[in-house]
């Protein structure tokens, strides 16, 4: 029996007034779900509500994934660091779900606080200052080394694979600002791939991509879902959605209606 990763219970989404009501969906491991329909009827609002960017008007969103790194979000506005390289942007996704680096970051913060306190009391010639300073160094310096080592490991494995999956290896050191809109969208997708989330919510993440590049990105996402991850995608191209999705939901009259799909 496959695990459930997301439950939407009597969900009502919108801003001052509801856009879509009575949303009841369960998303299971390995599924790709597409939400289709005309612009301005609530597709992005559903995605942003699932991603925690908008509070639901009513109902609930149950995310049954890891609190850190379990949810991957590909927004319409990509949120890339435009002056940084392709590799750096993708590495940020890998770091966000690396428990080792997050733990090192916590130790680094604790060590830095201890160093600051020890220097402060050293000023007043307190005998506790030297051992506190030593303790701070023992926490701060190894955590920096660990972060550098594990980040380099991620670049050699996870980040490298994500760049290959979306066809950006040759652009590894290129600043994002120099890329086309479609290439930037692939960077954002690779950033999510490097995160290896259990659940991906993607808002028009294939826009600005031609059919060939869209299929490259979709195949990369399919590798994740074949491994047990799931994806909810907003897609304006209904035929493309039908070619990859396991379930399709259309918004009609403020409600989600499921379309029957028959794959060959």
Secondary structure by P-SEA (a helix, b strand, c coil): ccccccccccbbbbcccccccbbbbbbccbbbbbbbbcccccaaaaaaaaaccccccbbbbbbccccccccccccccccccccccaaaaaaaaaaaacaaaaaaaaaaaaaaaaaaaaaaaaaacccaaaaaaaaaaaacaaaaaaaaaaaaaaaacaaaaaaaaaccccccccccccccaaaaaaaaaaaaaaacccbbbbccccccccaaaaaaaaaaaaaaaaabbbbbbbcccaaaaaacccbbbbbcccbbbbbbbbcc
